[in-house]
Amino acid sequence: MRLVLLGPPGAGKGTQAGRLAERFGVPHLSTGDLLREQVAAGTVLGRRAADFIDSGRLVPDALITAIVRGRLHSGRAADGYVLDGYPRSAVQAKALETILAETGTALTAALDLVVDEEEVIRRIGGRQVCLRDSGHIFHLRTAPPIVRGLCDQCGGELYQRSDDRPATVRDRLAVHAEQTAPVARFYADAGLLRTVDAEGTADEVTRRVLDTLGLAGVGGRR
């Protein structure tokens, strides 16, 4: 199974990608994670990416593609994968097509997780993160801390990231729509686009994804 997950911030791409990867025993390839791995390892690509990240610039398409190409050519991706965060532009979608041709493989589908804008704002706008950078994330509506404003794990103060504020989320959604609409069209033209209603619980969305793929009775635990 080789899947691409599309959808706006807050659509649950990471959650669904992780579930699908676990169910079918394939890697969940998040471009954010791949970038961090390269930077942490100090590879040539990682050092180049760090220069852009440290200066607050976007990592260029060519560099992201080179990192993705390296992973898809590796043995760990031979039996399939779930791509989360790539492609994010028509240029990247065409580059992925080239990589697939290089490996003699094809995508199973591109899943477009659709969520109402106001629901995205509720999801992202309620997030709070531990100030001590413990990695713990809470949500005022769906996963609140036991003590308001404090991390359950370490007692650190919780805060809202600036890019999670409603006005900023709306801007992010507008940028996302402009950049990724051509990607959806690209996969629709190729007959690979599958649209999934991503509102509701994570379990409900997973069931819809599997139904859309015709795989509801196949695979592992979920």
C-alpha positions in Angstrom: 0.0 0.0 0.0 1.4 3.4 -1.1 -0.7 6.3 0.1 -0.5 10.1 0.0 -2.5 12.0 2.6 -3.8 15.5 1.8 -5.8 17.9 3.8 -5.6 21.2 5.7 -3.8 21.7 9.0 -5.9 20.1 11.8 -7.5 17.5 9.5 -5.9 14.7 11.4 -3.4 13.6 8.7 -0.8 12.5 11.2 -3.2 10.5 13.3 -4.7 8.7 10.3 -1.3 8.1 8.7 0.0 6.5 11.9 -3.1 4.3 12.2 -2.9 3.2 8.5 0.8 2.5 8.8 0.3 0.4 11.9 -2.6 -1.5 10.4 -0.8 -2.5 7.3 2.7 -2.8 8.6 4.3 0.0 6.5 6.2 3.1 7.5 4.5 6.4 8.2 6.7 8.9 6.4 6.1 12.4 7.8 8.2 15.0 5.9 8.6 16.9 9.2 10.1 13.8 10.9 12.3 13.1 7.8 13.7 16.6 7.9 14.4 16.4 11.7 16.1 13.0 11.2 18.4 14.4 8.5 19.2 17.5 10.6 19.9 15.5 13.8 22.1 13.1 11.8 24.1 15.9 10.3 23.8 14.6 6.8 24.6 16.8 3.8 20.9 17.2 3.1 20.3 17.8 6.8 22.9 20.6 7.0 21.4 22.3 3.9 17.9 22.0 5.4 19.1 23.4 8.7 20.4 26.5 7.0 16.8 27.3 5.7 15.1 26.3 8.9 17.4 28.3 11.1 16.9 31.4 9.0 13.1 31.0 9.0 12.9 30.2 5.3 10.9 27.5 3.6 12.9 24.4 2.7 13.0 24.3 -1.2 11.0 21.7 -3.1 14.2 20.2 -4.5 15.7 19.6 -1.1 12.5 18.1 0.4 12.2 15.9 -2.7 15.8 14.7 -2.4 15.1 13.6 1.2 11.9 11.9 0.2 13.6 10.2 -2.7 16.3 8.8 -0.4 13.7 7.2 1.9 11.5 5.8 -0.9 14.5 4.2 -2.5 15.5 2.6 0.8 14.5 -1.0 1.7 12.3 0.2 4.5 9.8 1.6 1.9 9.9 -1.4 -0.4 6.5 -2.9 0.8 4.7 0.4 0.9 4.3 3.6 3.0 1.9 6.3 4.0 3.2 9.8 3.0 2.2 12.6 5.3 3.1 16.2 4.3 4.3 15.5 0.8 3.5 16.5 -1.9 2.4 20.0 -1.0 2.6 21.5 -4.4 2.1 20.5 -8.0 5.9 20.6 -8.5 6.3 18.1 -5.6 3.5 15.9 -7.0 5.2 15.7 -10.4 8.5 15.0 -8.6 6.9 12.1 -6.7 5.6 10.7 -10.0 9.2 10.6 -11.2 10.4 8.9 -8.0 7.6 6.2 -8.4 8.8 5.6 -12.0 12.4 5.2 -10.7 11.3 2.6 -8.2 8.9 0.9 -10.6 5.9 1.4 -8.3 2.6 3.2 -8.2 0.4 5.0 -5.7 -2.6 3.2 -4.3 -4.5 6.4 -3.7 -4.3 10.0 -2.6 -6.6 10.6 0.3 -8.0 14.1 0.7 -9.2 14.6 4.3 -11.9 17.2 4.2 -12.8 19.3 7.3 -15.0 22.4 7.7 -12.9 25.5 8.3 -14.7 26.3 11.6 -14.0 22.7 12.9 -10.3 23.1 12.0 -10.2 26.4 14.0 -11.9 24.6 17.0 -9.4 21.8 16.8 -6.2 23.8 16.4 -7.4 26.8 18.5 -7.9 24.6 21.5 -4.4 23.1 21.6 -2.1 23.9 24.4 1.6 22.8 24.7 3.8 22.3 27.7 6.1 25.3 28.1 8.9 23.1 29.4 9.0 21.5 25.9 8.2 18.1 27.3 6.3 17.3 24.0 3.0 17.0 25.8 0.0 18.5 24.0 -3.4 19.0 25.4 -6.7 20.2 24.0 -9.2 22.3 26.0 -12.2 20.5 24.4 -11.1 16.9 23.7 -8.1 16.3 26.0 -7.9 18.9 28.8 -5.3 18.9 31.5 -6.4 17.8 35.0 -5.3 21.2 36.3 -6.2 24.0 34.0 -3.0 25.6 32.5 -0.6 23.0 33.9 0.9 19.9 32.2 -0.3 16.6 33.7 3.1 15.0 33.2 5.6 17.5 34.6 3.5 20.4 36.0 4.9 22.9 33.4 2.9 25.8 32.3 0.8 25.3 29.2 0.7 27.9 26.4 -0.9 28.4 23.0 1.5 28.6 20.0 1.2 31.8 18.0 0.3 29.8 14.8 -2.5 28.1 16.6 -4.5 31.3 17.3 -7.7 31.6 15.3 -6.7 34.5 13.0 -3.4 32.8 12.2 -5.2 29.5 11.5 -7.5 31.2 9.0 -4.4 32.6 7.2 -2.8 29.1 7.2 -5.9 27.6 5.7 -6.0 30.2 3.0 -2.4 29.5 2.1 -3.0 25.8 2.2 -6.0 26.0 -0.1 -4.0 28.0 -2.7 -1.0 25.8 -2.6 -2.6 22.3 -2.5 -5.6 22.7 -4.7 -3.4 22.0 -7.7 -2.2 18.8 -6.0 -5.8 17.5 -5.5 -6.5 18.3 -9.2 -3.3 16.5 -10.2 -4.4 13.3 -8.4 -8.1 13.7 -9.5 -6.9 13.8 -13.2 -4.8 10.7 -12.5 -7.9 8.9 -11.1 -6.2 8.5 -7.7 -8.0 11.1 -5.5 -10.3 9.7 -2.8 -12.2 12.3 -0.7 -12.8 11.4 3.0 -15.0 13.3 5.5 -12.5 13.8 8.3 -15.0 15.2 10.9 -15.9 13.1 13.9 -13.8 10.8 16.1 -10.5 9.4 15.0 -12.1 5.9 14.9 -14.9 7.1 12.7 -12.5 8.7 10.2 -10.4 5.6 10.1 -13.4 3.5 9.2 -14.3 6.0 6.4 -10.8 5.8 5.1 -10.8 2.0 5.0 -14.3 2.0 3.4 -13.1 4.4 0.8 -10.1 2.2 0.0 -12.2 -1.0 0.0 -10.1 -2.3 2.9 -12.5 -2.3 5.8 -12.0 -6.1 6.5 -8.3 -6.2 5.8 -5.3 -5.7 8.0 -4.7 -5.2 11.7 -6.4 -4.0 14.8 -8.3 -0.8 13.7 
